[in-house]
Structures are given as C-alpha cells and as structure tokens.
Amino acid sequence: MDVRLLLILIAEKFGLVATAALVCVLVPPLRNRLLGVGGKPRDRLAVFLLGFLLTMWGAKMGESWMGVLVNVHGIGILISAVLGGTRVGFFTGVLGGLFLTFRVDPTLGWVGVAASTIDGTLAGWLAEKRPIAFQGNRTLLTASVLQIVRFGFVAIVLAVIAIIVVVQNREDVTLTLLVIEVTMPLWVASLVLLLIGTLVGWLLSSRRRRAKAG
C-alpha cells in the first residue's frame, strides 16, 4: 500500500473515532458525567468505559502496511487519560493493550501491552500535573511526543532482549543443508532464521494484499 494512501486512511479513521468522542461529549447526560458539569465531579467509570470502547474500536480499524498493523487505538487511551487522570489512563492502557495484543495483533506480545500502559499512564500524569499540555495546539504536539516515547520504549525493550539473547547464546552450532555444513554462533543462526521467517511472512502478506486488490 502506498504510504500516502495509508496516511489518508488513518486520518479518516482518526476523524471517525474523534467525532464519536465529540458526539458523546455533546449529549447532555454524558457530558455531565464526562466533564463534571454543574460543579459535580467527573464520573471516572464513565470516562473509562468511553475510552475503552473507543480504544477497542480504534484497534479494530487497523490497516496493514509492510506487515505492520497501523491503527488508532491510542486515541481512546488518550481521551481516558486526559479526562480521567493517571489511574483511568493506566487501566485503559492496560486493558486496551490486552485487547489489541490478544484480539487484534498477537505479534505485539506483552511489549504492546506495556507500551499502551505507558501511553495511558504518562498522558494521565501530564493531564493532572501539566494540564496546559492538552490545551489548544499543544494537544497534537503532546500526543506526538507520547507516541515517540511509546516507540522509544518498544525499541529499548527489543534491544535489551536482543542483547540478552546474544550474551546467552554465544556457543557455536553447526547447521546442515543437504551437503552444506555451516558453523556459526547460535545467536547468529537464530537471527538468520528470524530474518528468513520475516521475509517469507512479508512476501505472503504482500501477495494476499495484491490478490485482494485484484
């Protein structure tokens, strides 16, 4: 899929989720619960339920690009965190990450759950301690920074896992393919097999996308 088309599709889905959240805020009974209108405290349970529903919806509206599922589940987590604070953001991030990982994209594993949890917790903390971060034009900048932190966390975790694998698998192994024998460290052999599997998966997914397009 062309990256420009991907951006258009993601922007469209982003708009749908954001519009759904706006409609909920405009409905008087929900507005009173979500925003605490009339001097009443915000109903954090209502905030959590709205955010979690939007998170699940956004996770389901994903688009595959180069074997990676791109989705907008983070919008629901962000809304919960901004309206409900750190605790609501934390729980929405945890459950949203679990839903995304185990119902939509199992390849993410527990790293995906942890990344979503960090999203919600950090956004909620900022909303409580630095509410100006989500006012006006700063909202988009803050959301972008949160995504950078998310991807940075995932990169660090993967790097640590890679280092552990290398350190614990330095012994040499011999691989035999028909009459060819190759000796290399176990971690190198694992990396080669991983790259081959990734390439095969990417080729198969590309073929399926072309078949659907045709």
PyRosetta script that sets phi, psi and omega in degrees:
from pyrosetta import init, pose_from_sequence

init()
pose = pose_from_sequence("MDVRLLLILIAEKFGLVATAALVCVLVPPLRNRLLGVGGKPRDRLAVFLLGFLLTMWGAKMGESWMGVLVNVHGIGILISAVLGGTRVGFFTGVLGGLFLTFRVDPTLGWVGVAASTIDGTLAGWLAEKRPIAFQGNRTLLTASVLQIVRFGFVAIVLAVIAIIVVVQNREDVTLTLLVIEVTMPLWVASLVLLLIGTLVGWLLSSRRRRAKAG")
pose.set_psi(1, 135.2)
pose.set_omega(1, 177.4)
pose.set_phi(2, -63.9)
pose.set_psi(2, 137.9)
pose.set_omega(2, -175.3)
pose.set_phi(3, -63.1)
pose.set_psi(3, -30.8)
pose.set_omega(3, 178.5)
pose.set_phi(4, -66.7)
pose.set_psi(4, -41.1)
pose.set_omega(4, 176.8)
pose.set_phi(5, -65.2)
pose.set_psi(5, -39.0)
pose.set_omega(5, 177.8)
pose.set_phi(6, -59.9)
pose.set_psi(6, -45.5)
pose.set_omega(6, -179.9)
pose.set_phi(7, -61.8)
pose.set_psi(7, -39.0)
pose.set_omega(7, 178.7)
pose.set_phi(8, -64.6)
pose.set_psi(8, -43.9)
pose.set_omega(8, -179.6)
pose.set_phi(9, -65.4)
pose.set_psi(9, -42.5)
pose.set_omega(9, -179.7)
pose.set_phi(10, -66.3)
pose.set_psi(10, -40.2)
pose.set_omega(10, 177.8)
pose.set_phi(11, -62.5)
pose.set_psi(11, -38.2)
pose.set_omega(11, 178.6)
pose.set_phi(12, -64.6)
pose.set_psi(12, -44.0)
pose.set_omega(12, -179.9)
pose.set_phi(13, -68.8)
pose.set_psi(13, -37.8)
pose.set_omega(13, 175.7)
pose.set_phi(14, -57.9)
pose.set_psi(14, -44.7)
pose.set_omega(14, 179.1)
pose.set_phi(15, -62.9)
pose.set_psi(15, -38.4)
pose.set_omega(15, 179.8)
pose.set_phi(16, -63.7)
pose.set_psi(16, -47.2)
pose.set_omega(16, -179.3)
pose.set_phi(17, -65.9)
pose.set_psi(17, -43.9)
pose.set_omega(17, 179.6)
pose.set_phi(18, -63.5)
pose.set_psi(18, -38.2)
pose.set_omega(18, 178.4)
pose.set_phi(19, -65.8)
pose.set_psi(19, -40.4)
pose.set_omega(19, 178.0)
pose.set_phi(20, -61.0)
pose.set_psi(20, -41.2)
pose.set_omega(20, 178.2)
pose.set_phi(21, -64.5)
pose.set_psi(21, -40.4)
pose.set_omega(21, -179.8)
pose.set_phi(22, -65.2)
pose.set_psi(22, -40.9)
pose.set_omega(22, 178.9)
pose.set_phi(23, -61.3)
pose.set_psi(23, -41.1)
pose.set_omega(23, 179.0)
pose.set_phi(24, -62.0)
pose.set_psi(24, -38.9)
pose.set_omega(24, -179.4)
pose.set_phi(25, -69.5)
pose.set_psi(25, -29.5)
pose.set_omega(25, -177.8)
pose.set_phi(26, -78.3)
pose.set_psi(26, -21.0)
pose.set_omega(26, 178.2)
pose.set_phi(27, -74.6)
pose.set_psi(27, 119.4)
pose.set_omega(27, -171.9)
pose.set_phi(28, -49.2)
pose.set_psi(28, -51.6)
pose.set_omega(28, -178.1)
pose.set_phi(29, -60.5)
pose.set_psi(29, -41.2)
pose.set_omega(29, 179.2)
pose.set_phi(30, -70.7)
pose.set_psi(30, -39.0)
pose.set_omega(30, 179.7)
pose.set_phi(31, -58.8)
pose.set_psi(31, -43.1)
pose.set_omega(31, -179.5)
pose.set_phi(32, -62.2)
pose.set_psi(32, -37.8)
pose.set_omega(32, -179.6)
pose.set_phi(33, -75.4)
pose.set_psi(33, -40.7)
pose.set_omega(33, -174.9)
pose.set_phi(34, -76.9)
pose.set_psi(34, -35.6)
pose.set_omega(34, -174.5)
pose.set_phi(35, -107.0)
pose.set_psi(35, -9.2)
pose.set_omega(35, -179.5)
pose.set_phi(36, 68.5)
pose.set_psi(36, 44.3)
pose.set_omega(36, -179.1)
pose.set_phi(37, -70.6)
pose.set_psi(37, 146.5)
pose.set_omega(37, 177.0)
pose.set_phi(38, 81.0)
pose.set_psi(38, 25.6)
pose.set_omega(38, 178.2)
pose.set_phi(39, 79.5)
pose.set_psi(39, 0.5)
pose.set_omega(39, 179.3)
pose.set_phi(40, -85.9)
pose.set_psi(40, 148.1)
pose.set_omega(40, 177.7)
pose.set_phi(41, -70.3)
pose.set_psi(41, 154.2)
pose.set_omega(41, 178.1)
pose.set_phi(42, -66.6)
pose.set_psi(42, 143.1)
pose.set_omega(42, 176.9)
pose.set_phi(43, -85.9)
pose.set_psi(43, 99.7)
pose.set_omega(43, -174.9)
pose.set_phi(44, -67.4)
pose.set_psi(44, -26.7)
pose.set_omega(44, 176.3)
pose.set_phi(45, -66.8)
pose.set_psi(45, -42.9)
pose.set_omega(45, 177.9)
pose.set_phi(46, -64.0)
pose.set_psi(46, -40.0)
pose.set_omega(46, 177.8)
pose.set_phi(47, -61.5)
pose.set_psi(47, -45.1)
pose.set_omega(47, 179.9)
pose.set_phi(48, -62.3)
pose.set_psi(48, -46.5)
pose.set_omega(48, -178.1)
pose.set_phi(49, -62.1)
pose.set_psi(49, -43.1)
pose.set_omega(49, 178.6)
pose.set_phi(50, -62.5)
pose.set_psi(50, -49.0)
pose.set_omega(50, -178.9)
pose.set_phi(51, -61.4)
pose.set_psi(51, -41.0)
pose.set_omega(51, -178.8)
pose.set_phi(52, -67.8)
pose.set_psi(52, -40.7)
pose.set_omega(52, 176.8)
pose.set_phi(53, -62.0)
pose.set_psi(53, -43.0)
pose.set_omega(53, 177.8)
pose.set_phi(54, -66.5)
pose.set_psi(54, -34.4)
pose.set_omega(54, 177.9)
pose.set_phi(55, -64.4)
pose.set_psi(55, -45.8)
pose.set_omega(55, 179.3)
pose.set_phi(56, -64.0)
pose.set_psi(56, -42.2)
pose.set_omega(56, 179.7)
pose.set_phi(57, -63.5)
pose.set_psi(57, -45.8)
pose.set_omega(57, 179.3)
pose.set_phi(58, -63.2)
pose.set_psi(58, -36.3)
pose.set_omega(58, 178.6)
pose.set_phi(59, -65.6)
pose.set_psi(59, -36.2)
pose.set_omega(59, -179.7)
pose.set_phi(60, -73.1)
pose.set_psi(60, -21.4)
pose.set_omega(60, -177.4)
pose.set_phi(61, -94.0)
pose.set_psi(61, 48.9)
pose.set_omega(61, -177.7)
pose.set_phi(62, -89.7)
pose.set_psi(62, 159.1)
pose.set_omega(62, 175.8)
pose.set_phi(63, -126.5)
pose.set_psi(63, 132.8)
pose.set_omega(63, -180.0)
pose.set_phi(64, -82.9)
pose.set_psi(64, 130.4)
pose.set_omega(64, 178.4)
pose.set_phi(65, -139.3)
pose.set_psi(65, 113.1)
pose.set_omega(65, -179.4)
pose.set_phi(66, 55.3)
pose.set_psi(66, 41.4)
pose.set_omega(66, 177.7)
pose.set_phi(67, 80.3)
pose.set_psi(67, 1.6)
pose.set_omega(67, -179.0)
pose.set_phi(68, -112.8)
pose.set_psi(68, 133.8)
pose.set_omega(68, 179.0)
pose.set_phi(69, -85.1)
pose.set_psi(69, 116.9)
pose.set_omega(69, 178.3)
pose.set_phi(70, -102.9)
pose.set_psi(70, 125.5)
pose.set_omega(70, -177.0)
pose.set_phi(71, -142.5)
pose.set_psi(71, 178.9)
pose.set_omega(71, -176.0)
pose.set_phi(72, -119.5)
pose.set_psi(72, 33.1)
pose.set_omega(72, -178.6)
pose.set_phi(73, -65.7)
pose.set_psi(73, -22.7)
pose.set_omega(73, -178.0)
pose.set_phi(74, -66.2)
pose.set_psi(74, -19.3)
pose.set_omega(74, -179.5)
pose.set_phi(75, -64.4)
pose.set_psi(75, -44.5)
pose.set_omega(75, 179.1)
pose.set_phi(76, -62.9)
pose.set_psi(76, -39.9)
pose.set_omega(76, 178.3)
pose.set_phi(77, -63.6)
pose.set_psi(77, -43.1)
pose.set_omega(77, -179.4)
pose.set_phi(78, -63.9)
pose.set_psi(78, -42.7)
pose.set_omega(78, -179.9)
pose.set_phi(79, -63.0)
pose.set_psi(79, -44.3)
pose.set_omega(79, 178.2)
pose.set_phi(80, -60.4)
pose.set_psi(80, -43.6)
pose.set_omega(80, -177.5)
pose.set_phi(81, -66.1)
pose.set_psi(81, -43.3)
pose.set_omega(81, -177.8)
pose.set_phi(82, -66.6)
pose.set_psi(82, -41.6)
pose.set_omega(82, -177.7)
pose.set_phi(83, -82.6)
pose.set_psi(83, -32.5)
pose.set_omega(83, -173.1)
pose.set_phi(84, -107.1)
pose.set_psi(84, -14.6)
pose.set_omega(84, 179.3)
pose.set_phi(85, 93.3)
pose.set_psi(85, -168.1)
pose.set_omega(85, -171.9)
pose.set_phi(86, -62.5)
pose.set_psi(86, -47.9)
pose.set_omega(86, -176.7)
pose.set_phi(87, -64.2)
pose.set_psi(87, -45.7)
pose.set_omega(87, 179.7)
pose.set_phi(88, -64.3)
pose.set_psi(88, -42.5)
pose.set_omega(88, 177.5)
pose.set_phi(89, -61.0)
pose.set_psi(89, -39.3)
pose.set_omega(89, 179.0)
pose.set_phi(90, -62.1)
pose.set_psi(90, -52.3)
pose.set_omega(90, -176.4)
pose.set_phi(91, -67.1)
pose.set_psi(91, -36.9)
pose.set_omega(91, 176.5)
pose.set_phi(92, -65.2)
pose.set_psi(92, -40.3)
pose.set_omega(92, 177.9)
pose.set_phi(93, -63.3)
pose.set_psi(93, -43.0)
pose.set_omega(93, 179.8)
pose.set_phi(94, -62.8)
pose.set_psi(94, -54.1)
pose.set_omega(94, -176.9)
pose.set_phi(95, -69.0)
pose.set_psi(95, -37.0)
pose.set_omega(95, 176.7)
pose.set_phi(96, -64.6)
pose.set_psi(96, -39.7)
pose.set_omega(96, 177.2)
pose.set_phi(97, -65.8)
pose.set_psi(97, -39.7)
pose.set_omega(97, 177.4)
pose.set_phi(98, -63.2)
pose.set_psi(98, -43.6)
pose.set_omega(98, 179.5)
pose.set_phi(99, -62.7)
pose.set_psi(99, -46.0)
pose.set_omega(99, -179.0)
pose.set_phi(100, -61.8)
pose.set_psi(100, -41.7)
pose.set_omega(100, -175.1)
pose.set_phi(101, -74.9)
pose.set_psi(101, -43.7)
pose.set_omega(101, -172.1)
pose.set_phi(102, -97.3)
pose.set_psi(102, -12.0)
pose.set_omega(102, 179.9)
pose.set_phi(103, -116.4)
pose.set_psi(103, -17.7)
pose.set_omega(103, -175.0)
pose.set_phi(104, -121.9)
pose.set_psi(104, -54.8)
pose.set_omega(104, -174.4)
pose.set_phi(105, -134.2)
pose.set_psi(105, 83.8)
pose.set_omega(105, -177.4)
pose.set_phi(106, -62.8)
pose.set_psi(106, -18.0)
pose.set_omega(106, -178.5)
pose.set_phi(107, -65.4)
pose.set_psi(107, -19.1)
pose.set_omega(107, -178.7)
pose.set_phi(108, -68.8)
pose.set_psi(108, -35.4)
pose.set_omega(108, -179.0)
pose.set_phi(109, 64.9)
pose.set_psi(109, -161.3)
pose.set_omega(109, -177.2)
pose.set_phi(110, -70.3)
pose.set_psi(110, -18.2)
pose.set_omega(110, 176.2)
pose.set_phi(111, -63.5)
pose.set_psi(111, -39.2)
pose.set_omega(111, 178.0)
pose.set_phi(112, -64.5)
pose.set_psi(112, -38.9)
pose.set_omega(112, 177.9)
pose.set_phi(113, -64.5)
pose.set_psi(113, -45.3)
pose.set_omega(113, -179.6)
pose.set_phi(114, -63.3)
pose.set_psi(114, -39.9)
pose.set_omega(114, -179.5)
pose.set_phi(115, -64.3)
pose.set_psi(115, -43.3)
pose.set_omega(115, 178.2)
pose.set_phi(116, -65.3)
pose.set_psi(116, -36.9)
pose.set_omega(116, 178.5)
pose.set_phi(117, -64.3)
pose.set_psi(117, -42.0)
pose.set_omega(117, 177.5)
pose.set_phi(118, -63.1)
pose.set_psi(118, -41.2)
pose.set_omega(118, 176.6)
pose.set_phi(119, -53.1)
pose.set_psi(119, -54.8)
pose.set_omega(119, -176.0)
pose.set_phi(120, -66.5)
pose.set_psi(120, -42.9)
pose.set_omega(120, -178.0)
pose.set_phi(121, -66.4)
pose.set_psi(121, -46.5)
pose.set_omega(121, -178.6)
pose.set_phi(122, -66.0)
pose.set_psi(122, -41.2)
pose.set_omega(122, 178.7)
pose.set_phi(123, -64.0)
pose.set_psi(123, -41.3)
pose.set_omega(123, 178.2)
pose.set_phi(124, -65.1)
pose.set_psi(124, -39.5)
pose.set_omega(124, 178.4)
pose.set_phi(125, -63.9)
pose.set_psi(125, -42.2)
pose.set_omega(125, 178.2)
pose.set_phi(126, -64.2)
pose.set_psi(126, -39.9)
pose.set_omega(126, -179.6)
pose.set_phi(127, -63.6)
pose.set_psi(127, -32.5)
pose.set_omega(127, -179.6)
pose.set_phi(128, -82.6)
pose.set_psi(128, -42.6)
pose.set_omega(128, -173.7)
pose.set_phi(129, -92.1)
pose.set_psi(129, -31.6)
pose.set_omega(129, -177.9)
pose.set_phi(130, -134.0)
pose.set_psi(130, 65.1)
pose.set_omega(130, -176.4)
pose.set_phi(131, -58.3)
pose.set_psi(131, -22.6)
pose.set_omega(131, 179.4)
pose.set_phi(132, -63.9)
pose.set_psi(132, -20.2)
pose.set_omega(132, -179.5)
pose.set_phi(133, -65.6)
pose.set_psi(133, -20.3)
pose.set_omega(133, -179.0)
pose.set_phi(134, -114.6)
pose.set_psi(134, 30.9)
pose.set_omega(134, 177.9)
pose.set_phi(135, -113.1)
pose.set_psi(135, 131.7)
pose.set_omega(135, 175.4)
pose.set_phi(136, 61.7)
pose.set_psi(136, -137.5)
pose.set_omega(136, -176.3)
pose.set_phi(137, -69.4)
pose.set_psi(137, -14.7)
pose.set_omega(137, -178.7)
pose.set_phi(138, -69.6)
pose.set_psi(138, -20.7)
pose.set_omega(138, -176.6)
pose.set_phi(139, -59.7)
pose.set_psi(139, -47.4)
pose.set_omega(139, -178.6)
pose.set_phi(140, -63.9)
pose.set_psi(140, -41.0)
pose.set_omega(140, 179.2)
pose.set_phi(141, -63.8)
pose.set_psi(141, -44.3)
pose.set_omega(141, 179.9)
pose.set_phi(142, -63.4)
pose.set_psi(142, -42.9)
pose.set_omega(142, 178.5)
pose.set_phi(143, -61.7)
pose.set_psi(143, -39.1)
pose.set_omega(143, 179.0)
pose.set_phi(144, -65.6)
pose.set_psi(144, -41.8)
pose.set_omega(144, 178.6)
pose.set_phi(145, -62.7)
pose.set_psi(145, -40.5)
pose.set_omega(145, 178.6)
pose.set_phi(146, -61.9)
pose.set_psi(146, -38.5)
pose.set_omega(146, 178.1)
pose.set_phi(147, -67.8)
pose.set_psi(147, -37.5)
pose.set_omega(147, 177.2)
pose.set_phi(148, -62.8)
pose.set_psi(148, -42.9)
pose.set_omega(148, 177.3)
pose.set_phi(149, -61.7)
pose.set_psi(149, -41.1)
pose.set_omega(149, 179.2)
pose.set_phi(150, -59.9)
pose.set_psi(150, -51.5)
pose.set_omega(150, -179.0)
pose.set_phi(151, -66.1)
pose.set_psi(151, -34.4)
pose.set_omega(151, 176.9)
pose.set_phi(152, -63.3)
pose.set_psi(152, -41.5)
pose.set_omega(152, 178.0)
pose.set_phi(153, -61.7)
pose.set_psi(153, -46.7)
pose.set_omega(153, 179.8)
pose.set_phi(154, -60.1)
pose.set_psi(154, -42.6)
pose.set_omega(154, -179.8)
pose.set_phi(155, -62.7)
pose.set_psi(155, -41.9)
pose.set_omega(155, -179.9)
pose.set_phi(156, -64.8)
pose.set_psi(156, -44.3)
pose.set_omega(156, 179.8)
pose.set_phi(157, -61.2)
pose.set_psi(157, -45.2)
pose.set_omega(157, 179.3)
pose.set_phi(158, -64.1)
pose.set_psi(158, -37.9)
pose.set_omega(158, 178.5)
pose.set_phi(159, -64.8)
pose.set_psi(159, -42.5)
pose.set_omega(159, 178.5)
pose.set_phi(160, -63.2)
pose.set_psi(160, -43.6)
pose.set_omega(160, 177.8)
pose.set_phi(161, -60.7)
pose.set_psi(161, -43.0)
pose.set_omega(161, 179.4)
pose.set_phi(162, -61.7)
pose.set_psi(162, -42.6)
pose.set_omega(162, 179.5)
pose.set_phi(163, -62.9)
pose.set_psi(163, -42.9)
pose.set_omega(163, 179.3)
pose.set_phi(164, -62.1)
pose.set_psi(164, -42.6)
pose.set_omega(164, 179.2)
pose.set_phi(165, -61.6)
pose.set_psi(165, -43.1)
pose.set_omega(165, -178.9)
pose.set_phi(166, -64.8)
pose.set_psi(166, -46.1)
pose.set_omega(166, -176.8)
pose.set_phi(167, -64.3)
pose.set_psi(167, -39.0)
pose.set_omega(167, -175.0)
pose.set_phi(168, -89.3)
pose.set_psi(168, -3.0)
pose.set_omega(168, -177.3)
pose.set_phi(169, -134.7)
pose.set_psi(169, 56.2)
pose.set_omega(169, -178.6)
pose.set_phi(170, -95.1)
pose.set_psi(170, -8.1)
pose.set_omega(170, -179.6)
pose.set_phi(171, -69.2)
pose.set_psi(171, 150.3)
pose.set_omega(171, -178.1)
pose.set_phi(172, -79.6)
pose.set_psi(172, 144.8)
pose.set_omega(172, 173.9)
pose.set_phi(173, -131.0)
pose.set_psi(173, 156.0)
pose.set_omega(173, 180.0)
pose.set_phi(174, -112.0)
pose.set_psi(174, 122.0)
pose.set_omega(174, 177.4)
pose.set_phi(175, -102.9)
pose.set_psi(175, 136.7)
pose.set_omega(175, -178.8)
pose.set_phi(176, -119.4)
pose.set_psi(176, 125.5)
pose.set_omega(176, 175.6)
pose.set_phi(177, -124.8)
pose.set_psi(177, 102.1)
pose.set_omega(177, -173.8)
pose.set_phi(178, 59.8)
pose.set_psi(178, -106.9)
pose.set_omega(178, -178.1)
pose.set_phi(179, -106.9)
pose.set_psi(179, 3.4)
pose.set_omega(179, -177.1)
pose.set_phi(180, -98.5)
pose.set_psi(180, 130.5)
pose.set_omega(180, 176.7)
pose.set_phi(181, -119.5)
pose.set_psi(181, 131.8)
pose.set_omega(181, -179.5)
pose.set_phi(182, -129.6)
pose.set_psi(182, 130.4)
pose.set_omega(182, 177.5)
pose.set_phi(183, -107.4)
pose.set_psi(183, 130.0)
pose.set_omega(183, -178.6)
pose.set_phi(184, -156.5)
pose.set_psi(184, 163.8)
pose.set_omega(184, 174.7)
pose.set_phi(185, -60.5)
pose.set_psi(185, 148.6)
pose.set_omega(185, -177.6)
pose.set_phi(186, -59.6)
pose.set_psi(186, -38.2)
pose.set_omega(186, -178.7)
pose.set_phi(187, -66.6)
pose.set_psi(187, -32.7)
pose.set_omega(187, 176.9)
pose.set_phi(188, -67.6)
pose.set_psi(188, -43.4)
pose.set_omega(188, 178.5)
pose.set_phi(189, -61.4)
pose.set_psi(189, -41.2)
pose.set_omega(189, 178.7)
pose.set_phi(190, -64.0)
pose.set_psi(190, -40.4)
pose.set_omega(190, 179.8)
pose.set_phi(191, -65.1)
pose.set_psi(191, -41.6)
pose.set_omega(191, 178.9)
pose.set_phi(192, -61.6)
pose.set_psi(192, -44.9)
pose.set_omega(192, 179.6)
pose.set_phi(193, -65.0)
pose.set_psi(193, -37.0)
pose.set_omega(193, 177.5)
pose.set_phi(194, -63.8)
pose.set_psi(194, -43.7)
pose.set_omega(194, 179.3)
pose.set_phi(195, -64.3)
pose.set_psi(195, -40.0)
pose.set_omega(195, 178.6)
pose.set_phi(196, -64.3)
pose.set_psi(196, -44.9)
pose.set_omega(196, 178.5)
pose.set_phi(197, -62.4)
pose.set_psi(197, -40.2)
pose.set_omega(197, 178.2)
pose.set_phi(198, -63.6)
pose.set_psi(198, -42.1)
pose.set_omega(198, 179.5)
pose.set_phi(199, -64.1)
pose.set_psi(199, -43.0)
pose.set_omega(199, 179.2)
pose.set_phi(200, -63.4)
pose.set_psi(200, -44.0)
pose.set_omega(200, 178.3)
pose.set_phi(201, -61.6)
pose.set_psi(201, -41.9)
pose.set_omega(201, 179.5)
pose.set_phi(202, -64.6)
pose.set_psi(202, -41.0)
pose.set_omega(202, 179.5)
pose.set_phi(203, -64.7)
pose.set_psi(203, -42.3)
pose.set_omega(203, -179.9)
pose.set_phi(204, -66.4)
pose.set_psi(204, -41.7)
pose.set_omega(204, 179.8)
pose.set_phi(205, -67.3)
pose.set_psi(205, -37.0)
pose.set_omega(205, 177.2)
pose.set_phi(206, -63.9)
pose.set_psi(206, -39.6)
pose.set_omega(206, 179.3)
pose.set_phi(207, -64.8)
pose.set_psi(207, -41.5)
pose.set_omega(207, 179.2)
pose.set_phi(208, -64.9)
pose.set_psi(208, -39.2)
pose.set_omega(208, 179.8)
pose.set_phi(209, -65.5)
pose.set_psi(209, -39.4)
pose.set_omega(209, 177.9)
pose.set_phi(210, -66.5)
pose.set_psi(210, -36.9)
pose.set_omega(210, 179.2)
pose.set_phi(211, -65.9)
pose.set_psi(211, -40.0)
pose.set_omega(211, 176.9)
pose.set_phi(212, -65.9)
pose.set_psi(212, -39.9)
pose.set_omega(212, -179.6)
pose.set_phi(213, -66.9)
pose.set_psi(213, -32.4)
pose.set_omega(213, -179.5)
pose.set_phi(214, -78.3)
pose.dump_pdb("model.pdb")
